[in-house]
Amino acid sequence: MFTPKTLSFLRSLKRNNRREWFHERKDQYNTLCREPMIAVVERLAADFRAFAPDHLADPKVCLLRPYRDTRFSEDKTPLKIHVGATFPNRTLGRMNGAWFYFEVAGGWVWIGGGMWRPDTSQLQLAREHIVENLDEFERIINEPRFKRLGGLQGDRLTRVPRGYAKDHPAAEYLQHRQFMAFREEAAQFATSKQFYSQLRSTFETIAPLVRFLNEPLVDSLRTERRAYILDEDTTAVWGARKASTS
Protein backbone atom coordinates (compact mmCIF):
# COMPACT_ATOMS: atom_id res chain seq x y z
CA MET A 1 0.00 0.00 0.00
CA PHE A 2 1.03 3.63 0.41
CA THR A 3 4.20 4.52 2.32
CA PRO A 4 5.85 7.70 3.59
CA LYS A 5 7.83 7.69 0.34
CA THR A 6 4.55 8.01 -1.56
CA LEU A 7 3.71 11.19 0.31
CA SER A 8 7.23 12.51 -0.08
CA PHE A 9 7.06 11.99 -3.84
CA LEU A 10 3.70 13.77 -4.09
CA ARG A 11 5.01 16.72 -2.08
CA SER A 12 8.03 16.92 -4.37
CA LEU A 13 5.71 16.80 -7.37
CA LYS A 14 3.81 19.78 -6.00
CA ARG A 15 7.06 21.75 -5.74
CA ASN A 16 8.30 20.62 -9.18
CA ASN A 17 5.14 20.52 -11.24
CA ARG A 18 6.82 20.26 -14.63
CA ARG A 19 6.57 17.58 -17.30
CA GLU A 20 10.32 17.17 -17.64
CA TRP A 21 10.75 16.67 -13.88
CA PHE A 22 7.96 14.10 -13.86
CA HIS A 23 9.22 12.21 -16.92
CA GLU A 24 12.65 11.82 -15.34
CA ARG A 25 10.99 10.23 -12.29
CA LYS A 26 8.24 8.21 -13.98
CA ASP A 27 9.59 4.95 -12.55
CA GLN A 28 9.37 6.37 -9.04
CA TYR A 29 5.82 7.50 -9.69
CA ASN A 30 4.83 4.03 -10.89
CA THR A 31 6.43 2.28 -7.92
CA LEU A 32 5.41 4.67 -5.16
CA CYS A 33 2.03 5.92 -6.41
CA ARG A 34 0.51 4.00 -9.30
CA GLU A 35 1.20 0.46 -8.09
CA PRO A 36 -0.32 1.06 -4.61
CA MET A 37 -3.38 2.62 -6.29
CA ILE A 38 -3.79 -0.45 -8.49
CA ALA A 39 -3.56 -2.69 -5.42
CA VAL A 40 -6.28 -0.74 -3.63
CA VAL A 41 -8.61 -0.73 -6.64
CA GLU A 42 -8.17 -4.46 -7.21
CA ARG A 43 -8.91 -5.16 -3.55
CA LEU A 44 -12.04 -3.02 -3.74
CA ALA A 45 -13.15 -4.95 -6.83
CA ALA A 46 -13.55 -8.00 -4.60
CA ASP A 47 -15.13 -6.12 -1.70
CA PHE A 48 -17.63 -4.22 -3.86
CA ARG A 49 -19.42 -7.52 -4.52
CA ALA A 50 -20.70 -7.37 -0.96
CA PHE A 51 -22.02 -3.78 -0.82
CA ALA A 52 -21.67 -2.07 -4.23
CA PRO A 53 -21.98 -4.75 -6.95
CA ASP A 54 -23.29 -2.21 -9.45
CA HIS A 55 -20.02 -0.29 -9.37
CA LEU A 56 -16.91 -0.84 -11.41
CA ALA A 57 -13.48 -1.22 -9.79
CA ASP A 58 -11.04 -1.70 -12.65
CA PRO A 59 -7.62 0.02 -12.66
CA LYS A 60 -7.83 0.52 -16.43
CA VAL A 61 -11.02 2.56 -15.99
CA CYS A 62 -10.91 3.95 -12.46
CA LEU A 63 -7.43 5.43 -12.00
CA LEU A 64 -6.99 9.12 -12.65
CA ARG A 65 -4.45 10.07 -15.29
CA PRO A 66 -1.52 12.08 -13.85
CA TYR A 67 -1.92 14.88 -16.41
CA ARG A 68 -4.33 17.76 -15.85
CA ASP A 69 -6.70 19.13 -18.48
CA THR A 70 -5.60 22.77 -18.54
CA ARG A 71 -7.63 23.93 -21.53
CA PHE A 72 -10.23 25.82 -19.50
CA SER A 73 -8.25 26.46 -16.33
CA GLU A 74 -6.27 29.48 -15.22
CA ASP A 75 -3.92 27.04 -13.47
CA LYS A 76 -1.63 25.75 -16.22
CA THR A 77 0.46 23.39 -14.07
CA PRO A 78 0.49 20.18 -16.09
CA LEU A 79 0.24 17.49 -13.41
CA LYS A 80 -2.17 16.48 -10.66
CA ILE A 81 -0.53 16.65 -7.25
CA HIS A 82 -2.57 13.69 -6.00
CA VAL A 83 -3.41 10.16 -7.07
CA GLY A 84 -7.02 9.07 -7.11
CA ALA A 85 -9.68 6.77 -8.48
CA THR A 86 -13.35 7.02 -9.39
CA PHE A 87 -15.74 4.07 -9.17
CA PRO A 88 -18.69 4.58 -11.53
CA ASN A 89 -21.98 2.78 -11.83
CA ARG A 90 -21.63 0.05 -14.46
CA THR A 91 -24.77 1.12 -16.33
CA LEU A 92 -24.29 4.89 -16.20
CA GLY A 93 -20.55 4.99 -16.91
CA ARG A 94 -17.84 7.38 -15.80
CA MET A 95 -18.69 10.82 -14.42
CA ASN A 96 -22.43 10.12 -14.54
CA GLY A 97 -24.82 9.75 -11.66
CA ALA A 98 -23.48 8.97 -8.20
CA TRP A 99 -20.17 7.22 -7.63
CA PHE A 100 -17.34 6.61 -5.14
CA TYR A 101 -14.00 8.41 -5.12
CA PHE A 102 -10.83 8.67 -3.10
CA GLU A 103 -7.55 10.51 -3.47
CA VAL A 104 -4.20 10.68 -1.71
CA ALA A 105 -2.06 13.82 -1.82
CA GLY A 106 1.05 15.02 -0.05
CA GLY A 107 -1.14 17.02 2.33
CA TRP A 108 -4.44 15.15 2.66
CA VAL A 109 -6.59 12.09 2.04
CA TRP A 110 -10.16 12.48 0.72
CA ILE A 111 -12.69 9.61 0.70
CA GLY A 112 -16.29 10.03 -0.35
CA GLY A 113 -19.06 9.54 -2.82
CA GLY A 114 -22.40 10.69 -4.09
CA MET A 115 -23.58 12.96 -6.88
CA TRP A 116 -20.94 15.60 -7.56
CA ARG A 117 -21.80 17.57 -10.72
CA PRO A 118 -25.08 16.22 -12.11
CA ASP A 119 -26.41 17.77 -15.28
CA THR A 120 -29.85 19.39 -15.17
CA SER A 121 -31.77 16.27 -16.16
CA GLN A 122 -29.98 14.04 -13.65
CA LEU A 123 -30.42 16.56 -10.86
CA GLN A 124 -34.14 16.77 -11.60
CA LEU A 125 -34.49 12.98 -11.59
CA ALA A 126 -32.72 12.82 -8.23
CA ARG A 127 -34.97 15.51 -6.76
CA GLU A 128 -38.12 13.78 -8.01
CA HIS A 129 -36.89 10.49 -6.57
CA ILE A 130 -36.34 12.14 -3.18
CA VAL A 131 -39.84 13.64 -3.22
CA GLU A 132 -41.42 10.30 -4.12
CA ASN A 133 -39.35 8.34 -1.59
CA LEU A 134 -38.74 10.86 1.16
CA ASP A 135 -39.04 8.41 4.06
CA GLU A 136 -36.45 6.08 2.53
CA PHE A 137 -34.10 8.97 1.78
CA GLU A 138 -34.30 10.28 5.33
CA ARG A 139 -33.67 6.82 6.74
CA ILE A 140 -30.45 6.69 4.69
CA ILE A 141 -29.09 10.10 5.68
CA ASN A 142 -30.15 9.76 9.32
CA GLU A 143 -28.47 6.40 9.81
CA PRO A 144 -26.02 6.82 12.73
CA ARG A 145 -22.90 5.77 10.79
CA PHE A 146 -23.81 8.17 7.99
CA LYS A 147 -24.36 11.04 10.41
CA ARG A 148 -21.03 10.37 12.13
CA LEU A 149 -19.40 10.76 8.73
CA GLY A 150 -20.79 14.29 8.58
CA GLY A 151 -24.23 13.73 7.10
CA LEU A 152 -25.44 14.92 3.72
CA GLN A 153 -23.07 17.50 2.23
CA GLY A 154 -22.59 19.44 -1.00
CA ASP A 155 -23.34 22.80 -2.60
CA ARG A 156 -26.87 24.17 -2.14
CA LEU A 157 -29.15 26.76 -3.64
CA THR A 158 -30.21 29.67 -1.44
CA ARG A 159 -33.88 28.87 -2.03
CA VAL A 160 -36.12 25.98 -3.04
CA PRO A 161 -35.93 25.39 -6.82
CA ARG A 162 -38.74 26.46 -9.11
CA GLY A 163 -41.65 24.05 -9.21
CA TYR A 164 -41.61 23.18 -5.50
CA ALA A 165 -43.37 24.92 -2.62
CA LYS A 166 -41.20 26.75 -0.11
CA ASP A 167 -42.68 24.63 2.68
CA HIS A 168 -42.33 21.34 0.83
CA PRO A 169 -41.48 18.49 3.28
CA ALA A 170 -38.30 17.84 1.29
CA ALA A 171 -37.39 21.52 0.83
CA GLU A 172 -34.00 21.34 2.57
CA TYR A 173 -32.92 18.45 0.33
CA LEU A 174 -34.33 19.96 -2.86
CA GLN A 175 -32.00 22.92 -2.40
CA HIS A 176 -29.00 20.64 -2.89
CA ARG A 177 -27.11 20.82 -6.18
CA GLN A 178 -24.81 18.10 -4.92
CA PHE A 179 -25.62 15.08 -2.75
CA MET A 180 -22.41 13.91 -1.13
CA ALA A 181 -20.84 12.38 1.94
CA PHE A 182 -17.13 12.35 2.62
CA ARG A 183 -14.28 12.45 5.10
CA GLU A 184 -10.95 14.25 4.96
CA GLU A 185 -7.87 13.06 6.81
CA ALA A 186 -4.24 14.07 7.18
CA ALA A 187 -1.93 12.66 4.52
CA GLN A 188 -0.33 10.22 6.98
CA PHE A 189 -3.67 8.41 7.22
CA ALA A 190 -2.87 6.78 3.86
CA THR A 191 0.16 5.03 5.36
CA SER A 192 -1.61 3.72 8.47
CA LYS A 193 -2.54 0.08 9.01
CA GLN A 194 -6.20 1.10 9.21
CA PHE A 195 -6.27 2.88 5.86
CA TYR A 196 -7.84 0.18 3.73
CA SER A 197 -10.35 -0.97 6.33
CA GLN A 198 -11.44 2.65 6.88
CA LEU A 199 -11.65 3.28 3.13
CA ARG A 200 -13.88 0.24 2.69
CA SER A 201 -15.99 1.13 5.73
CA THR A 202 -16.51 4.69 4.46
CA PHE A 203 -17.61 3.48 1.04
CA GLU A 204 -19.91 0.95 2.67
CA THR A 205 -21.50 3.71 4.76
CA ILE A 206 -22.07 5.88 1.69
CA ALA A 207 -23.29 3.03 -0.55
CA PRO A 208 -27.04 3.34 0.31
CA LEU A 209 -26.99 7.03 -0.71
CA VAL A 210 -25.15 6.26 -3.96
CA ARG A 211 -27.54 3.42 -4.77
CA PHE A 212 -30.62 5.57 -4.02
CA LEU A 213 -29.45 8.46 -6.21
CA ASN A 214 -28.66 6.17 -9.14
CA GLU A 215 -31.99 4.32 -9.13
CA PRO A 216 -33.99 6.87 -11.16
CA LEU A 217 -31.08 7.47 -13.54
CA VAL A 218 -30.61 3.78 -14.30
CA ASP A 219 -34.39 3.31 -14.72
CA SER A 220 -34.55 6.28 -17.08
CA LEU A 221 -31.65 5.00 -19.16
CA ARG A 222 -33.17 1.53 -19.42
CA THR A 223 -36.50 3.04 -20.47
CA GLU A 224 -34.76 5.06 -23.18
CA ARG A 225 -32.96 1.96 -24.42
CA ARG A 226 -36.17 -0.08 -24.52
CA ALA A 227 -37.90 2.70 -26.44
CA TYR A 228 -35.01 2.82 -28.91
CA ILE A 229 -35.09 -0.95 -29.43
CA LEU A 230 -38.86 -0.93 -29.93
CA ASP A 231 -38.53 1.92 -32.41
CA GLU A 232 -35.81 0.04 -34.30
CA ASP A 233 -37.94 -3.13 -34.35
CA THR A 234 -40.99 -1.21 -35.57
CA THR A 235 -38.95 0.43 -38.32
CA ALA A 236 -37.60 -2.94 -39.41
CA VAL A 237 -41.09 -4.50 -39.52
CA TRP A 238 -42.55 -1.68 -41.57
CA GLY A 239 -39.56 -1.78 -43.85
CA ALA A 240 -40.07 -5.49 -44.46
CA ARG A 241 -43.77 -5.02 -45.12
CA LYS A 242 -43.11 -2.20 -47.55
CA ALA A 243 -40.55 -4.31 -49.40
CA SER A 244 -42.93 -7.26 -49.64
CA THR A 245 -45.70 -5.16 -51.18
CA SER A 246 -43.57 -3.27 -53.67
C-alpha positions as CSV (number, residue, x, y, z in Angstrom):
1,M,0.0,0.0,0.0
2,F,1.0,3.6,0.4
3,T,4.2,4.5,2.3
4,P,5.8,7.7,3.6
5,K,7.8,7.7,0.3
6,T,4.5,8.0,-1.6
7,L,3.7,11.2,0.3
8,S,7.2,12.5,-0.1
9,F,7.1,12.0,-3.8
10,L,3.7,13.8,-4.1
11,R,5.0,16.7,-2.1
12,S,8.0,16.9,-4.4
13,L,5.7,16.8,-7.4
14,K,3.8,19.8,-6.0
15,R,7.1,21.7,-5.7
16,N,8.3,20.6,-9.2
17,N,5.1,20.5,-11.2
18,R,6.8,20.3,-14.6
19,R,6.6,17.6,-17.3
20,E,10.3,17.2,-17.6
21,W,10.8,16.7,-13.9
22,F,8.0,14.1,-13.9
23,H,9.2,12.2,-16.9
24,E,12.6,11.8,-15.3
25,R,11.0,10.2,-12.3
26,K,8.2,8.2,-14.0
27,D,9.6,5.0,-12.6
28,Q,9.4,6.4,-9.0
29,Y,5.8,7.5,-9.7
30,N,4.8,4.0,-10.9
31,T,6.4,2.3,-7.9
32,L,5.4,4.7,-5.2
33,C,2.0,5.9,-6.4
34,R,0.5,4.0,-9.3
35,E,1.2,0.5,-8.1
36,P,-0.3,1.1,-4.6
37,M,-3.4,2.6,-6.3
38,I,-3.8,-0.4,-8.5
39,A,-3.6,-2.7,-5.4
40,V,-6.3,-0.7,-3.6
41,V,-8.6,-0.7,-6.6
42,E,-8.2,-4.5,-7.2
43,R,-8.9,-5.2,-3.6
44,L,-12.0,-3.0,-3.7
45,A,-13.2,-4.9,-6.8
46,A,-13.6,-8.0,-4.6
47,D,-15.1,-6.1,-1.7
48,F,-17.6,-4.2,-3.9
49,R,-19.4,-7.5,-4.5
50,A,-20.7,-7.4,-1.0
51,F,-22.0,-3.8,-0.8
52,A,-21.7,-2.1,-4.2
53,P,-22.0,-4.8,-6.9
54,D,-23.3,-2.2,-9.5
55,H,-20.0,-0.3,-9.4
56,L,-16.9,-0.8,-11.4
57,A,-13.5,-1.2,-9.8
58,D,-11.0,-1.7,-12.6
59,P,-7.6,0.0,-12.7
60,K,-7.8,0.5,-16.4
61,V,-11.0,2.6,-16.0
62,C,-10.9,4.0,-12.5
63,L,-7.4,5.4,-12.0
64,L,-7.0,9.1,-12.7
65,R,-4.4,10.1,-15.3
66,P,-1.5,12.1,-13.9
67,Y,-1.9,14.9,-16.4
68,R,-4.3,17.8,-15.8
69,D,-6.7,19.1,-18.5
70,T,-5.6,22.8,-18.5
71,R,-7.6,23.9,-21.5
72,F,-10.2,25.8,-19.5
73,S,-8.3,26.5,-16.3
74,E,-6.3,29.5,-15.2
75,D,-3.9,27.0,-13.5
76,K,-1.6,25.7,-16.2
77,T,0.5,23.4,-14.1
78,P,0.5,20.2,-16.1
79,L,0.2,17.5,-13.4
80,K,-2.2,16.5,-10.7
81,I,-0.5,16.6,-7.2
82,H,-2.6,13.7,-6.0
83,V,-3.4,10.2,-7.1
84,G,-7.0,9.1,-7.1
85,A,-9.7,6.8,-8.5
86,T,-13.4,7.0,-9.4
87,F,-15.7,4.1,-9.2
88,P,-18.7,4.6,-11.5
89,N,-22.0,2.8,-11.8
90,R,-21.6,0.1,-14.5
91,T,-24.8,1.1,-16.3
92,L,-24.3,4.9,-16.2
93,G,-20.6,5.0,-16.9
94,R,-17.8,7.4,-15.8
95,M,-18.7,10.8,-14.4
96,N,-22.4,10.1,-14.5
97,G,-24.8,9.8,-11.7
98,A,-23.5,9.0,-8.2
99,W,-20.2,7.2,-7.6
100,F,-17.3,6.6,-5.1
101,Y,-14.0,8.4,-5.1
102,F,-10.8,8.7,-3.1
103,E,-7.6,10.5,-3.5
104,V,-4.2,10.7,-1.7
105,A,-2.1,13.8,-1.8
106,G,1.1,15.0,0.0
107,G,-1.1,17.0,2.3
108,W,-4.4,15.1,2.7
109,V,-6.6,12.1,2.0
110,W,-10.2,12.5,0.7
111,I,-12.7,9.6,0.7
112,G,-16.3,10.0,-0.4
113,G,-19.1,9.5,-2.8
114,G,-22.4,10.7,-4.1
115,M,-23.6,13.0,-6.9
116,W,-20.9,15.6,-7.6
117,R,-21.8,17.6,-10.7
118,P,-25.1,16.2,-12.1
119,D,-26.4,17.8,-15.3
120,T,-29.8,19.4,-15.2
121,S,-31.8,16.3,-16.2
122,Q,-30.0,14.0,-13.7
123,L,-30.4,16.6,-10.9
124,Q,-34.1,16.8,-11.6
125,L,-34.5,13.0,-11.6
126,A,-32.7,12.8,-8.2
127,R,-35.0,15.5,-6.8
128,E,-38.1,13.8,-8.0
129,H,-36.9,10.5,-6.6
130,I,-36.3,12.1,-3.2
131,V,-39.8,13.6,-3.2
132,E,-41.4,10.3,-4.1
133,N,-39.4,8.3,-1.6
134,L,-38.7,10.9,1.2
135,D,-39.0,8.4,4.1
136,E,-36.4,6.1,2.5
137,F,-34.1,9.0,1.8
138,E,-34.3,10.3,5.3
139,R,-33.7,6.8,6.7
140,I,-30.5,6.7,4.7
141,I,-29.1,10.1,5.7
142,N,-30.1,9.8,9.3
143,E,-28.5,6.4,9.8
144,P,-26.0,6.8,12.7
145,R,-22.9,5.8,10.8
146,F,-23.8,8.2,8.0
147,K,-24.4,11.0,10.4
148,R,-21.0,10.4,12.1
149,L,-19.4,10.8,8.7
150,G,-20.8,14.3,8.6
151,G,-24.2,13.7,7.1
152,L,-25.4,14.9,3.7
153,Q,-23.1,17.5,2.2
154,G,-22.6,19.4,-1.0
155,D,-23.3,22.8,-2.6
156,R,-26.9,24.2,-2.1
157,L,-29.1,26.8,-3.6
158,T,-30.2,29.7,-1.4
159,R,-33.9,28.9,-2.0
160,V,-36.1,26.0,-3.0
161,P,-35.9,25.4,-6.8
162,R,-38.7,26.5,-9.1
163,G,-41.7,24.0,-9.2
164,Y,-41.6,23.2,-5.5
165,A,-43.4,24.9,-2.6
166,K,-41.2,26.8,-0.1
167,D,-42.7,24.6,2.7
168,H,-42.3,21.3,0.8
169,P,-41.5,18.5,3.3
170,A,-38.3,17.8,1.3
171,A,-37.4,21.5,0.8
172,E,-34.0,21.3,2.6
173,Y,-32.9,18.5,0.3
174,L,-34.3,20.0,-2.9
175,Q,-32.0,22.9,-2.4
176,H,-29.0,20.6,-2.9
177,R,-27.1,20.8,-6.2
178,Q,-24.8,18.1,-4.9
179,F,-25.6,15.1,-2.8
180,M,-22.4,13.9,-1.1
181,A,-20.8,12.4,1.9
182,F,-17.1,12.4,2.6
183,R,-14.3,12.4,5.1
184,E,-11.0,14.2,5.0
185,E,-7.9,13.1,6.8
186,A,-4.2,14.1,7.2
187,A,-1.9,12.7,4.5
188,Q,-0.3,10.2,7.0
189,F,-3.7,8.4,7.2
190,A,-2.9,6.8,3.9
191,T,0.2,5.0,5.4
192,S,-1.6,3.7,8.5
193,K,-2.5,0.1,9.0
194,Q,-6.2,1.1,9.2
195,F,-6.3,2.9,5.9
196,Y,-7.8,0.2,3.7
197,S,-10.4,-1.0,6.3
198,Q,-11.4,2.7,6.9
199,L,-11.7,3.3,3.1
200,R,-13.9,0.2,2.7
201,S,-16.0,1.1,5.7
202,T,-16.5,4.7,4.5
203,F,-17.6,3.5,1.0
204,E,-19.9,0.9,2.7
205,T,-21.5,3.7,4.8
206,I,-22.1,5.9,1.7
207,A,-23.3,3.0,-0.5
208,P,-27.0,3.3,0.3
209,L,-27.0,7.0,-0.7
210,V,-25.2,6.3,-4.0
211,R,-27.5,3.4,-4.8
212,F,-30.6,5.6,-4.0
213,L,-29.5,8.5,-6.2
214,N,-28.7,6.2,-9.1
215,E,-32.0,4.3,-9.1
216,P,-34.0,6.9,-11.2
217,L,-31.1,7.5,-13.5
218,V,-30.6,3.8,-14.3
219,D,-34.4,3.3,-14.7
220,S,-34.5,6.3,-17.1
221,L,-31.6,5.0,-19.2
222,R,-33.2,1.5,-19.4
223,T,-36.5,3.0,-20.5
224,E,-34.8,5.1,-23.2
225,R,-33.0,2.0,-24.4
226,R,-36.2,-0.1,-24.5
227,A,-37.9,2.7,-26.4
228,Y,-35.0,2.8,-28.9
229,I,-35.1,-1.0,-29.4
230,L,-38.9,-0.9,-29.9
231,D,-38.5,1.9,-32.4
232,E,-35.8,0.0,-34.3
233,D,-37.9,-3.1,-34.3
234,T,-41.0,-1.2,-35.6
235,T,-39.0,0.4,-38.3
236,A,-37.6,-2.9,-39.4
237,V,-41.1,-4.5,-39.5
238,W,-42.6,-1.7,-41.6
239,G,-39.6,-1.8,-43.9
240,A,-40.1,-5.5,-44.5
241,R,-43.8,-5.0,-45.1
242,K,-43.1,-2.2,-47.6
243,A,-40.5,-4.3,-49.4
244,S,-42.9,-7.3,-49.6
245,T,-45.7,-5.2,-51.2
246,S,-43.6,-3.3,-53.7
